[in-house]
């Protein structure tokens, strides 16, 4: 393992030297540097296909930059001055207009005239239809994401002409149109993809893992898994204002200390995978770096326990774990106070506020009593796993949890899963305990629970949890129009989840991004990836 590490370090040193050279170069090169954004983060995309099995969080950014959706969201300013997407406002992207039928049975989209894919092929309604059919057929995450907006059957898609696409509604669902503005609803160049399909691979999944077939604001110029991805502006883009940055170079630099040093020296322009300690310090420093921070919307950092196997099939064991967790130590030592506490609530859940704190707080005596009642007061051995790509916060959290569990005779081994493998490992649902972060793209509590607690959802219900009562309330809330009834349904399913404790919320994490002060236009997005299309250098 030493040789690859040295090789990567040498590559980075060479590229860093080249960047420093650009900073000292003549005016022409300086102009080029002004139009180039250099980003370093902890983990790079593990594939280029948002529909691919196991696509990780950085892969969301590839879809966001290199593909278009029919719709996008508007923007707003938050109280702290940071720009944010606005979930309440839908705006045109590839579709220049849309109209819901008077009887509420469908919505019809008019595509932008002159829109093309990166290879010059015109974008048509046939591409929209094929892309949505692909999302449904791929299974797993993309299929369930479409289902979250009641987009479930190929028969819902209709091509009226080259520029007109109709989506037929299965039911009235407030999430249908917003669901067309998330990365999974990306529009693919169907003819290009079909040329790389095979009878065994009809949706070209193998080819699209390392190639793109989009028409978004940026083309993927080069992709070196585990090292670097380079974007080049698509100057013929029609679906929004042309980005001011002509190139974005995003490099994988695992060491947080190296990323901070590179940012401080001005060798990179942005990083967003740093320990909370670094963000806390950089936000107070006077210099060339600024930090934008937003509580991640509809998101929780949590400890999950797999209920499908002993001993975590016993609710009292799970509750014992919830009462022994060192919440304050995690909040202060691992997170440096950067987050919203999701523990120690003194009032019961009311209304539909989400995320909301649990009643659990550190109580060793209560934890021991619950272990005794569960018949496991002598303890047991288990494994706690986390994503090494999020190791800056997950590793210290794991160590603190390991120490706390030892107080109730739970001997815990820590399993560090490489970031590129984490999503695949997660979806196997065979890890006894996990530390993870989940954020819901559509800002509704029932959407979060649909993905993470619903017994019929085979994707991010990583605890294999099932509760018919919770499922019923989540399903009802999705389509409820009466405000009072809706609030009662949300209150009920939150209380069921917190009582059964298959996952224990620790905190609502911060979405932190550090950048050079001359980088402007940053906007917080629900998928937690910076939108390079909106950035520029002052």
C-alpha positions as CSV (number, residue, x, y, z in Angstrom):
1,X,0.0,0.0,0.0
2,X,3.0,2.3,0.4
3,X,3.7,2.6,-3.4
4,X,0.2,3.8,-4.5
5,X,0.3,6.3,-1.6
6,X,3.6,7.7,-2.7
7,X,2.5,7.8,-6.3
8,X,-0.6,9.8,-5.4
9,X,1.4,12.2,-3.2
10,X,3.9,12.7,-6.1
11,X,1.1,13.4,-8.5
12,X,-0.5,15.9,-6.2
13,X,2.9,17.6,-5.5
14,X,3.4,18.0,-9.3
15,X,0.0,19.4,-9.9
16,X,0.2,21.7,-6.9
17,X,3.5,23.0,-8.3
18,X,1.9,23.6,-11.7
19,X,-0.9,25.5,-10.0
20,X,1.6,27.7,-8.1
21,X,3.2,28.3,-11.5
22,X,0.0,29.5,-12.9
23,X,-0.3,32.0,-10.1
24,X,3.0,33.5,-11.1
25,X,2.3,33.3,-14.9
26,X,1.6,36.1,-17.4
27,X,-1.8,37.8,-17.8
28,X,-3.2,35.2,-20.2
29,X,-2.5,32.3,-17.8
30,X,-3.8,34.4,-15.0
31,X,-7.1,34.9,-16.8
32,X,-7.3,31.2,-17.4
33,X,-6.7,30.6,-13.6
34,X,-9.5,33.0,-12.9
35,X,-11.9,30.9,-14.9
36,X,-10.7,27.6,-13.3
37,X,-11.9,26.4,-10.0
38,X,-9.6,23.9,-8.1
39,X,-11.4,21.8,-5.5
40,X,-9.9,19.2,-3.2
41,X,-12.0,16.9,-1.1
42,X,-11.8,13.6,0.8
43,X,-13.6,11.3,-1.5
44,X,-14.2,11.5,-5.3
45,X,-17.0,10.0,-7.3
46,X,-16.9,6.2,-7.4
47,X,-18.8,6.3,-10.8
48,X,-20.3,8.8,-13.2
49,X,-23.8,7.3,-13.3
50,X,-26.4,8.6,-10.8
51,X,-28.5,5.5,-11.6
52,X,-25.7,3.1,-11.0
53,X,-25.8,0.6,-8.1
54,X,-23.8,2.0,-5.2
55,X,-23.2,5.5,-6.6
56,X,-21.8,7.6,-3.7
57,X,-22.6,11.1,-2.6
58,X,-19.8,12.8,-4.8
59,X,-21.4,11.1,-7.8
60,X,-24.5,13.3,-7.2
61,X,-22.4,16.2,-8.2
62,X,-21.5,14.6,-11.6
63,X,-25.2,14.3,-12.4
64,X,-25.9,17.8,-11.2
65,X,-23.1,19.3,-13.4
66,X,-23.2,17.1,-16.5
67,X,-26.9,16.4,-16.9
68,X,-30.0,18.5,-17.0
69,X,-33.4,18.0,-15.3
70,X,-36.7,19.2,-16.5
71,X,-37.1,21.4,-13.5
72,X,-34.9,23.0,-10.8
73,X,-35.5,25.0,-7.6
74,X,-35.3,28.7,-7.0
75,X,-33.1,30.4,-4.5
76,X,-33.4,32.4,-1.3
77,X,-31.2,34.1,1.3
78,X,-30.9,32.5,4.8
79,X,-30.8,34.5,8.0
80,X,-27.0,34.1,8.2
81,X,-26.6,35.5,4.7
82,X,-25.8,32.2,2.9
83,X,-27.7,31.6,-0.3
84,X,-29.8,28.5,-0.4
85,X,-32.0,26.7,-2.8
86,X,-35.7,27.3,-2.2
87,X,-37.8,24.1,-2.0
88,X,-41.0,26.0,-2.4
89,X,-40.1,27.4,-5.8
90,X,-39.9,25.3,-9.0
91,X,-38.2,26.9,-12.0
92,X,-37.5,25.8,-15.6
93,X,-34.3,24.0,-16.5
94,X,-34.5,21.8,-19.6
95,X,-38.2,22.4,-19.8
96,X,-39.0,26.0,-20.7
97,X,-42.6,25.6,-19.5
98,X,-45.0,23.1,-18.0
99,X,-48.8,22.9,-17.5
100,X,-50.8,20.7,-15.2
101,X,-54.0,19.4,-16.9
102,X,-57.2,21.0,-15.7
103,X,-58.5,17.7,-14.4
104,X,-55.2,17.1,-12.5
105,X,-54.4,13.9,-14.4
106,X,-51.1,14.9,-16.0
107,X,-48.4,17.5,-16.5
108,X,-47.1,18.5,-20.0
109,X,-43.6,19.9,-20.5
110,X,-42.3,21.9,-23.4
111,X,-38.6,21.4,-23.9
112,X,-36.2,24.2,-24.8
113,X,-35.7,24.7,-28.5
114,X,-32.1,24.3,-29.6
115,X,-31.0,22.3,-26.5
116,X,-28.4,19.7,-27.4
117,X,-26.4,17.0,-25.6
118,X,-22.6,17.4,-25.4
119,X,-22.1,15.5,-28.7
120,X,-24.4,17.9,-30.5
121,X,-27.4,15.6,-30.7
122,X,-30.7,17.5,-30.2
123,X,-32.5,16.8,-26.9
124,X,-36.0,15.4,-27.5
125,X,-38.9,14.1,-25.5
126,X,-37.8,10.6,-26.5
127,X,-34.7,11.1,-24.4
128,X,-36.8,12.2,-21.4
129,X,-39.0,9.1,-21.7
130,X,-36.0,6.8,-22.1
131,X,-34.2,8.4,-19.1
132,X,-37.2,8.0,-16.8
133,X,-37.7,4.4,-18.0
134,X,-34.1,3.7,-17.2
135,X,-34.4,5.1,-13.7
136,X,-37.4,2.8,-13.0
137,X,-35.6,-0.2,-14.6
138,X,-32.3,0.1,-12.8
139,X,-33.7,-0.8,-9.4
140,X,-32.6,0.3,-6.0
141,X,-32.0,3.9,-5.2
142,X,-33.1,5.5,-8.6
143,X,-36.3,3.4,-8.8
144,X,-37.3,4.3,-5.2
145,X,-36.5,7.9,-5.7
146,X,-38.9,8.1,-8.7
147,X,-41.4,6.1,-6.6
148,X,-41.2,8.7,-3.9
149,X,-42.9,11.1,-6.3
150,X,-45.4,8.5,-7.5
151,X,-43.5,8.0,-10.7
152,X,-43.7,4.2,-10.9
153,X,-44.7,2.9,-14.3
154,X,-43.4,3.3,-17.8
155,X,-47.0,3.8,-19.0
156,X,-46.9,7.2,-17.2
157,X,-44.5,8.6,-19.9
158,X,-45.8,9.9,-23.2
159,X,-44.0,11.6,-26.1
160,X,-46.4,14.0,-27.9
161,X,-43.7,15.4,-30.3
162,X,-40.0,16.0,-30.3
163,X,-40.4,19.0,-27.9
164,X,-43.3,17.9,-25.8
165,X,-43.4,15.3,-23.0
166,X,-46.3,14.3,-20.8
167,X,-46.2,12.7,-17.4
168,X,-49.4,11.0,-16.4
169,X,-50.2,11.1,-12.7
170,X,-51.0,7.9,-10.8
171,X,-52.4,10.0,-7.9
172,X,-52.3,13.5,-6.6
173,X,-48.9,13.8,-4.9
174,X,-47.2,17.0,-3.7
175,X,-43.8,15.4,-4.3
176,X,-44.2,14.6,-8.0
177,X,-43.0,17.8,-9.5
178,X,-40.2,18.5,-7.0
179,X,-39.0,14.9,-7.7
180,X,-38.3,16.0,-11.2
181,X,-35.7,18.5,-9.9
182,X,-33.4,16.1,-8.1
183,X,-30.3,14.4,-9.6
184,X,-32.0,11.0,-10.3
185,X,-34.3,12.7,-12.8
186,X,-31.4,13.6,-15.1
187,X,-31.9,13.4,-18.8
188,X,-29.6,11.0,-20.7
189,X,-28.7,11.0,-24.4
190,X,-30.6,7.9,-25.2
191,X,-29.1,7.3,-28.7
192,X,-25.5,7.6,-27.4
193,X,-26.3,5.2,-24.4
194,X,-28.0,2.7,-26.7
195,X,-24.9,2.4,-28.8
196,X,-23.1,1.0,-25.8
197,X,-25.9,-1.3,-24.6
198,X,-25.8,-5.0,-24.9
199,X,-28.5,-7.7,-24.5
200,X,-27.0,-8.4,-21.0
201,X,-26.8,-4.7,-20.3
202,X,-29.8,-3.0,-22.0
203,X,-29.4,0.3,-20.1
204,X,-25.6,0.6,-20.8
205,X,-24.8,0.6,-17.1
206,X,-21.3,-0.7,-17.6
207,X,-20.4,2.0,-20.1
208,X,-22.1,4.8,-18.2
209,X,-20.2,4.0,-15.0
210,X,-17.1,5.6,-16.5
211,X,-18.7,7.8,-19.3
212,X,-21.4,10.4,-19.4
213,X,-24.2,11.0,-21.9
214,X,-25.5,14.3,-20.7
215,X,-26.2,17.8,-21.9
216,X,-25.6,19.8,-18.7
217,X,-23.6,22.9,-18.1
218,X,-20.3,21.0,-17.8
219,X,-18.8,18.0,-19.7
220,X,-16.6,15.5,-17.9
221,X,-13.3,16.1,-19.6
222,X,-11.4,13.4,-17.7
223,X,-12.1,11.0,-14.9
224,X,-9.5,9.1,-12.9
225,X,-11.3,7.2,-10.2
226,X,-9.8,7.8,-6.8
227,X,-7.7,10.7,-8.1
228,X,-9.4,13.4,-10.1
229,X,-12.3,14.5,-12.2
230,X,-12.1,17.5,-14.5
231,X,-15.2,19.4,-15.9
232,X,-15.1,21.7,-18.9
233,X,-17.9,24.2,-19.6
234,X,-20.4,23.2,-22.3
235,X,-20.6,26.5,-24.2
236,X,-23.8,25.5,-26.0
237,X,-25.7,24.9,-22.8
238,X,-29.3,26.4,-23.1
239,X,-30.9,25.5,-19.8
240,X,-29.6,28.4,-17.7
241,X,-27.1,31.2,-17.5
242,X,-23.8,30.1,-18.9
243,X,-21.4,29.4,-16.0
244,X,-18.5,31.9,-15.6
245,X,-16.0,29.2,-14.7
246,X,-14.7,27.4,-17.8
247,X,-13.1,24.5,-16.0
248,X,-13.4,22.8,-12.6
249,X,-10.7,20.4,-11.4
250,X,-11.7,18.3,-8.4
251,X,-9.0,16.3,-6.8
252,X,-9.1,13.6,-4.1
253,X,-6.8,14.6,-1.2
254,X,-7.5,12.3,1.7
255,X,-5.6,14.2,4.3
256,X,-7.6,17.0,5.9
257,X,-4.4,18.8,7.0
258,X,-3.1,18.8,3.4
259,X,-6.4,20.2,2.1
260,X,-6.4,23.0,4.7
261,X,-2.7,23.9,3.9
262,X,-3.5,24.0,0.2
263,X,-6.5,26.2,0.8
264,X,-4.5,28.6,3.1
265,X,-1.7,28.9,0.5
266,X,-4.2,29.6,-2.3
267,X,-3.3,26.4,-4.3
268,X,-6.9,25.3,-4.2
269,X,-10.1,27.4,-4.2
270,X,-12.5,25.2,-2.2
271,X,-12.9,22.1,0.0
272,X,-15.9,20.7,1.7
273,X,-14.7,17.6,3.4
274,X,-13.0,18.9,6.6
275,X,-13.2,18.0,10.3
276,X,-15.5,20.3,12.2
277,X,-12.5,21.5,14.2
278,X,-11.0,23.0,11.0
279,X,-14.2,24.6,10.0
280,X,-14.6,26.1,13.4
281,X,-11.1,27.5,13.4
282,X,-11.2,28.8,9.8
283,X,-14.5,30.5,10.4
284,X,-12.8,32.6,13.1
285,X,-9.5,33.3,11.3
286,X,-8.7,36.5,9.5
287,X,-7.2,35.7,6.1
288,X,-8.0,34.7,2.6
289,X,-10.4,31.9,3.5
290,X,-14.1,32.1,4.3
291,X,-16.6,29.4,5.5
292,X,-20.2,29.0,4.6
293,X,-22.3,27.0,7.0
294,X,-25.9,25.8,7.0
295,X,-27.7,23.1,9.1
296,X,-28.2,20.3,6.5
297,X,-31.9,20.3,5.7
298,X,-33.9,17.1,6.5
299,X,-30.6,15.4,7.6
300,X,-29.5,13.4,10.6
301,X,-26.2,11.9,11.7
302,X,-27.1,8.7,13.6
303,X,-26.2,5.4,15.1
304,X,-28.2,2.5,13.4
305,X,-28.8,-1.0,14.7
306,X,-29.8,-3.9,12.5
307,X,-33.0,-5.3,14.0
308,X,-33.1,-8.4,11.8
309,X,-30.6,-10.3,14.0
310,X,-30.0,-10.7,17.8
311,X,-29.3,-8.9,20.0
312,X,-30.6,-5.8,18.2
313,X,-33.9,-7.4,17.4
314,X,-34.8,-6.6,21.1
315,X,-36.1,-3.0,21.5
316,X,-34.8,-2.8,25.1
317,X,-31.3,-3.5,23.9
318,X,-31.6,-0.7,21.4
319,X,-33.0,1.6,24.0
320,X,-30.2,0.7,26.4
321,X,-27.7,1.7,23.7
322,X,-29.6,5.0,23.2
323,X,-29.3,5.8,26.9
324,X,-25.6,5.1,27.2
325,X,-24.4,7.1,24.2
326,X,-22.1,10.0,25.1
327,X,-24.1,12.7,23.2
328,X,-22.4,15.7,24.6
329,X,-18.9,14.3,24.1
330,X,-19.8,13.5,20.5
331,X,-21.2,16.9,20.0
332,X,-18.2,18.7,21.5
333,X,-15.2,16.4,20.9
334,X,-16.1,14.9,17.5
335,X,-18.2,17.8,16.1
336,X,-16.8,20.8,17.9
337,X,-20.3,22.0,18.5
338,X,-21.0,22.2,14.8
339,X,-24.5,20.8,14.5
340,X,-27.9,20.9,16.1
341,X,-28.4,18.4,19.0
342,X,-31.0,15.7,18.4
343,X,-31.1,14.3,22.0
344,X,-32.3,15.2,25.4
345,X,-35.7,16.6,24.4
346,X,-37.7,17.7,27.5
347,X,-41.0,18.2,25.6
348,X,-42.9,15.5,23.6
349,X,-43.0,15.6,19.8
350,X,-45.6,18.0,18.7
351,X,-46.8,18.9,15.2
352,X,-44.8,18.2,12.1
353,X,-41.5,19.9,12.9
354,X,-38.5,17.9,11.6
355,X,-35.8,17.1,12.4
356,X,-36.7,17.0,16.1
357,X,-34.8,15.8,19.1
358,X,-35.3,12.5,20.8
359,X,-36.0,12.1,24.6
360,X,-32.8,10.0,25.0
361,X,-29.9,11.4,27.0
362,X,-26.9,9.8,28.6
363,X,-28.2,7.8,31.6
364,X,-26.0,4.9,32.6
365,X,-28.3,3.5,35.3
366,X,-31.2,3.4,32.9
367,X,-29.1,1.7,30.2
368,X,-27.9,-1.0,32.6
369,X,-31.5,-1.6,33.8
370,X,-32.7,-2.1,30.2
371,X,-29.9,-4.5,29.5
372,X,-30.9,-6.5,32.5
373,X,-34.6,-6.5,31.4
374,X,-33.5,-7.7,28.0
375,X,-31.6,-10.6,29.5
376,X,-28.2,-9.5,28.3
377,X,-26.8,-7.7,31.3
378,X,-23.5,-9.7,30.8
379,X,-23.2,-8.1,27.5
380,X,-22.1,-9.3,24.0
381,X,-19.7,-8.6,21.2
382,X,-20.6,-6.7,18.1
383,X,-19.1,-4.6,15.3
384,X,-19.6,-0.9,14.6
385,X,-19.0,0.2,11.0
386,X,-18.5,3.6,9.4
387,X,-17.7,5.2,6.1
388,X,-14.0,6.0,6.0
389,X,-14.8,8.7,3.5
390,X,-16.6,10.5,6.4
391,X,-13.9,9.4,8.8
392,X,-13.1,12.9,10.0
393,X,-16.2,12.9,12.1
394,X,-17.2,9.2,12.1
395,X,-14.0,7.8,13.5
396,X,-13.8,9.9,16.7
397,X,-17.6,9.3,17.1
398,X,-17.0,5.6,16.8
399,X,-14.3,5.6,19.4
400,X,-16.5,7.5,21.9
401,X,-19.4,5.1,21.3
402,X,-17.0,2.1,21.7
403,X,-15.9,3.4,25.1
404,X,-19.5,4.1,26.2
405,X,-20.8,0.7,25.2
406,X,-18.1,-0.9,27.2
407,X,-19.9,0.5,30.3
408,X,-22.8,-1.9,29.7
409,X,-20.6,-4.8,28.7
410,X,-20.9,-4.4,25.0
411,X,-17.5,-5.2,23.5
412,X,-17.3,-3.4,20.1
413,X,-14.9,-3.8,17.2
414,X,-14.6,-0.9,14.8
415,X,-14.9,-1.6,11.1
416,X,-13.6,1.2,8.7
417,X,-15.2,0.8,5.3
418,X,-13.5,2.6,2.3
419,X,-15.6,5.4,1.0
420,X,-15.8,3.9,-2.5
421,X,-17.4,0.7,-1.0
422,X,-19.6,2.3,1.7
423,X,-22.8,2.6,-0.3
424,X,-22.6,-1.0,-1.5
425,X,-21.8,-2.3,2.0
426,X,-24.7,-0.3,3.4
427,X,-27.2,-1.7,1.0
428,X,-26.3,-5.3,1.9
429,X,-27.8,-4.6,5.4
430,X,-25.6,-7.1,7.2
431,X,-23.7,-4.7,9.4
432,X,-24.8,-4.9,13.1
433,X,-24.2,-1.3,13.9
434,X,-23.4,1.7,11.7
435,X,-22.6,5.3,12.0
436,X,-24.1,7.1,9.1
437,X,-25.6,10.4,7.8
438,X,-28.7,10.5,5.7
439,X,-30.3,13.6,4.2
440,X,-33.7,13.7,2.4
441,X,-33.7,15.5,-0.9
442,X,-37.4,16.5,-0.7
443,X,-38.0,18.5,2.4
444,X,-40.8,16.6,4.0
445,X,-40.6,14.4,7.2
446,X,-42.6,11.7,5.5
447,X,-40.1,11.6,2.7
448,X,-37.3,11.1,5.2
449,X,-39.2,8.2,6.8
450,X,-40.2,6.7,3.5
451,X,-36.5,6.2,2.7
452,X,-35.2,5.2,6.2
453,X,-38.0,3.5,8.2
454,X,-40.6,2.2,5.8
455,X,-40.9,-1.6,5.8
456,X,-41.5,-1.7,2.1
457,X,-38.5,0.4,1.2
458,X,-35.6,-1.9,0.3
459,X,-33.0,0.9,0.0
460,X,-32.0,3.1,2.9
461,X,-33.9,1.3,5.6
462,X,-30.5,-0.1,6.5
463,X,-31.7,-1.4,9.9
464,X,-34.2,-3.8,8.2
465,X,-36.9,-2.2,10.5
466,X,-40.6,-2.9,10.1
467,X,-43.6,-1.4,11.8
468,X,-47.0,-1.6,10.2
469,X,-48.2,1.3,12.3
470,X,-45.4,3.5,11.2
471,X,-45.8,2.5,7.5
472,X,-49.5,3.3,7.7
473,X,-48.9,6.8,9.1
474,X,-46.1,7.6,6.6
475,X,-48.2,6.5,3.7
476,X,-51.2,8.6,4.9
477,X,-49.0,11.7,5.5
478,X,-47.6,11.5,1.9
479,X,-51.1,12.3,0.5
480,X,-52.9,14.0,3.4
481,X,-54.4,17.4,2.5
482,X,-55.8,18.3,5.9
483,X,-53.2,20.1,8.0
484,X,-54.4,18.9,11.4
485,X,-54.6,15.3,10.3
486,X,-51.2,15.6,8.6
487,X,-49.5,16.9,11.8
488,X,-51.0,14.1,13.9
489,X,-49.7,11.5,11.4
490,X,-46.2,12.9,11.4
491,X,-46.2,13.1,15.2
492,X,-47.3,9.5,15.4
493,X,-44.6,8.0,13.1
494,X,-41.9,10.1,14.8
495,X,-42.9,8.8,18.2
496,X,-43.1,5.2,17.0
497,X,-39.6,5.4,15.5
498,X,-38.1,7.0,18.5
499,X,-39.6,4.5,20.9
500,X,-38.5,1.5,18.8
501,X,-35.0,3.1,18.3
502,X,-33.7,1.2,15.3
503,X,-31.6,4.2,14.7
504,X,-30.6,6.8,17.3
505,X,-30.3,10.4,16.0
506,X,-27.1,12.1,17.3
507,X,-27.3,15.5,15.7
508,X,-28.4,17.4,12.6
509,X,-25.0,18.0,10.8
510,X,-23.8,21.2,9.3
511,X,-23.2,21.6,5.6
512,X,-19.8,23.4,5.7
513,X,-17.8,24.7,2.7
514,X,-14.5,26.5,2.9
515,X,-13.3,28.6,0.0
516,X,-11.1,31.5,-1.0
517,X,-12.7,34.8,-0.3
518,X,-12.7,35.7,-4.0
519,X,-14.9,32.8,-4.8
520,X,-18.5,34.1,-5.1
521,X,-21.9,32.7,-5.7
522,X,-21.9,29.7,-3.4
523,X,-25.4,28.3,-2.8
524,X,-26.4,25.5,-0.4
525,X,-28.2,22.6,-2.1
526,X,-30.0,19.6,-0.6
527,X,-27.7,17.1,-2.2
528,X,-24.8,18.6,-0.2
529,X,-22.6,19.2,-3.2
530,X,-21.5,22.7,-4.3
531,X,-23.1,23.8,-7.6
532,X,-20.1,24.9,-9.7
533,X,-22.5,26.4,-12.3
534,X,-23.2,29.3,-10.0
535,X,-19.7,30.1,-8.8
536,X,-17.3,32.8,-10.1
537,X,-14.2,34.6,-9.0
538,X,-14.3,38.2,-8.0
